[in-house]
Amino acid sequence: MKQKLFIIEDSNYFKTTQEVEGMLSEGGALVGEHYLPKEQFIVINEALTKVDEEKIRRLVREMLKKMFWRLYTRSAFIVK
């Protein structure tokens, strides 16, 4: 049975925040011909565990840091 997966770490074939469908196995998931370890995705269901929530918080925090850093470093060029 295929499950929806939310990618939380970049890999060779998938990018962070991408949603894919795959078959779950013991140590990870098989998406098409590509295998993902358990640490690189979260199974999307209605109830998230505390660990999943923390992984998503960390991911969002990192994305916001990058966005604000880019805004901060580029603002000097706009002012000049």
VOPAGU-2260 file (C-alpha; in pm, 1 decimal, decimal comma):
REM VOPAGU-2260
SITE   aa  ch    i         X         Y         Z
SITE  MET   A    0       0,0       0,0       0,0
SITE  LYS   A    1     144,3     335,5    -103,3
SITE  GLN   A    2     182,9     608,1     155,9
SITE  LYS   A    3     235,3     980,9     110,4
SITE  LEU   A    4     577,9    1088,7     228,5
SITE  PHE   A    5     715,8    1434,3     312,2
SITE  ILE   A    6    1088,0    1467,6     235,4
SITE  ILE   A    7    1283,6    1642,4     515,2
SITE  GLU   A    8    1640,7    1596,1     384,8
SITE  ASP   A    9    1782,9    1640,8      36,0
SITE  SER   A   10    1894,8    1329,3    -146,0
SITE  ASN   A   11    2016,4    1252,1    -497,0
SITE  TYR   A   12    1664,6    1224,9    -636,3
SITE  PHE   A   13    1441,9    1424,3    -400,0
SITE  LYS   A   14    1446,6    1777,2    -257,9
SITE  THR   A   15    1348,3    1896,1      89,8
SITE  THR   A   16     973,6    1970,7     136,0
SITE  GLN   A   17     877,9    1753,9    -163,4
SITE  GLU   A   18     576,9    1522,9    -130,4
SITE  VAL   A   19     603,3    1177,3    -288,2
SITE  GLU   A   20     424,8     842,1    -271,4
SITE  GLY   A   21     610,5     527,3    -182,0
SITE  MET   A   22     596,4     182,2     -31,3
SITE  LEU   A   23     715,7     160,1     329,0
SITE  SER   A   24     967,6    -103,5     429,9
SITE  GLU   A   25    1153,2    -184,6     752,6
SITE  GLY   A   26    1431,1      73,0     731,6
SITE  GLY   A   27    1280,3     325,6     493,6
SITE  ALA   A   28    1067,0     356,4     183,6
SITE  LEU   A   29    1085,2     265,5    -182,3
SITE  VAL   A   30     976,3     549,3    -413,3
SITE  GLY   A   31     973,8     417,5    -767,6
SITE  GLU   A   32    1321,0     268,4    -807,1
SITE  HIS   A   33    1479,5     485,5    -535,2
SITE  TYR   A   34    1521,8     391,1    -169,7
SITE  LEU   A   35    1491,8     650,6     108,4
SITE  PRO   A   36    1617,3     583,9     461,3
SITE  LYS   A   37    1372,5     648,2     745,6
SITE  GLU   A   38    1563,2     961,0     859,6
SITE  GLN   A   39    1493,5    1145,0     532,0
SITE  PHE   A   40    1112,9    1146,2     531,8
SITE  ILE   A   41     797,5    1166,8     741,2
SITE  VAL   A   42     488,1     962,9     663,6
SITE  ILE   A   43     198,7    1202,4     607,8
SITE  ASN   A   44    -105,8    1106,2     807,5
SITE  GLU   A   45    -360,0    1293,6    1013,2
SITE  ALA   A   46    -174,1    1259,3    1344,1
SITE  LEU   A   47     195,0    1352,7    1364,3
SITE  THR   A   48     414,6    1225,4    1643,3
SITE  LYS   A   49     613,0    1466,6    1861,3
SITE  VAL   A   50     933,6    1359,5    1685,8
SITE  ASP   A   51     780,7    1437,5    1345,0
SITE  GLU   A   52     662,4    1777,3    1467,7
SITE  GLU   A   53    1012,6    1858,6    1591,5
SITE  LYS   A   54    1166,7    1759,7    1256,5
SITE  ILE   A   55     922,8    1987,0    1073,9
SITE  ARG   A   56     990,1    2274,4    1315,9
SITE  ARG   A   57    1365,1    2236,3    1260,2
SITE  LEU   A   58    1314,2    2231,1     883,6
SITE  VAL   A   59    1097,5    2545,6     888,4
SITE  ARG   A   60    1344,4    2720,6    1119,6
SITE  GLU   A   61    1630,6    2646,8     878,5
SITE  MET   A   62    1429,1    2768,1     579,8
SITE  LEU   A   63    1342,3    3094,7     758,9
SITE  LYS   A   64    1705,5    3148,7     860,4
SITE  LYS   A   65    1817,2    3112,8     498,7
SITE  MET   A   66    1543,6    3342,9     372,7
SITE  PHE   A   67    1617,7    3620,9     625,5
SITE  TRP   A   68    1993,7    3585,7     575,3
SITE  ARG   A   69    1949,4    3632,9     200,9
SITE  LEU   A   70    1729,5    3937,9     259,4
SITE  TYR   A   71    1981,6    4082,4     504,2
SITE  THR   A   72    2287,2    4028,1     284,6
SITE  ARG   A   73    2119,3    4164,2     -28,2
SITE  SER   A   74    1974,4    4472,3     139,4
SITE  ALA   A   75    2315,6    4642,5     139,8
SITE  PHE   A   76    2318,6    4635,9    -239,5
SITE  ILE   A   77    1972,3    4790,3    -261,6
SITE  VAL   A   78    2060,6    5081,3     -31,0
SITE  LYS   A   79    2377,7    5177,7    -219,8
